[in-house]
Amino acid sequence: MEGLKKIDAYLSRISVADIDLSPTVETLRMLQTRHLLSVPFENLDIHWKRPIVLDIERFYEKIVGNRRGGFCYELNGLFNELLKEIGFQTRLVSARVFGGERGFGPEFDHAAILVSIGEKDHLVDVGFGDFAAAPLEIDNGIEQVDREGSFRIDAVEDGSFVVQKKHGEDWRPGYMFSTDGRELSEFAAMCDFQQYSPQSHFTKGKLCSLMTSTGRKTLTDKSFIETSNGERVETSVGSEESFSEILKREFGISQ
């Protein structure tokens, strides 16, 4: 994703224009939040039988050119390129998603981003659905609060970290990640698993979800859920036609 025109088009896609983009924590926070407000987390291509290939140019055409969303490899893969073009020091990292009683998933289960600013590393993620709206500093055990809730990152014995979100009085793991930089191609096998395996939760139903200024809106095969200022409204989705209508109206996406 090289070239000033492509960078400008990407920034326009996330409603960023005519502002200072110095590689600071403040800029990073703004870019992550704008991305989450503009680009949905969605798995529609999996159900529309359109192969997802780990290629930055294909990500760009889908997300910027066609104003679509994607899942972690696409969203964080492309956002990582934008951050590098702006001047941030970044690396893709492998994460293992927590699956309850099954524990943590395999390596390359999820792709996230680490951004180094000064002597601090920050976890950045625009591809994990309902997650932090802003970067999380890698600071062992410190509670960090943003509009999406309270988070903390805990070091574990093998040098990895676990990011957790607070639910009531309990802390629930999201995923475990290492700090080693990875190439996008290293995620290829797990990307294929996620989009083709009947064991993948991505193959079990359609999903499109976007953070909004007051909450979130999420569309599945069965329901459309809107939360705003703590209030939740759920509407049944009774047919494929109804799904397509809501998808176009609320997310601007057509098959």
Sequence and secondary structure as in RCSB ss.txt:
>XXXX:A:sequence
MEGLKKIDAYLSRISVADIDLSPTVETLRMLQTRHLLSVPFENLDIHWKRPIVLDIERFYEKIVGNRRGGFCYEL
NGLFNELLKEIGFQTRLVSARVFGGERGFGPEFDHAAILVSIGEKDHLVDVGFGDFAAAPLEIDNGIEQVDREGS
FRIDAVEDGSFVVQKKHGEDWRPGYMFSTDGRELSEFAAMCDFQQYSPQSHFTKGKLCSLMTSTGRKTLTDKSFI
ETSNGERVETSVGSEESFSEILKREFGISQ
>XXXX:A:secstr
  SHHHHHHHHHHTT  SS   SSHHHHHHHHHHHHHHS EE HHHHTT      HHHHHIIIIIS   B HHHH
HHHHHHHHHHHT EEEEEEEEEB GGG B  TTSEEEEEEEETTEEEEE SSSSS  SS EE  BT  EEETTEE
EEEEE TTS EEEEEEETTEEEEEEEE    B GGGGHHHHHHHHH TTSGGGSS EEEEE SSEEEEEESSEEE
EEETTEEEEEE  SHHHHHHHHHHHH    
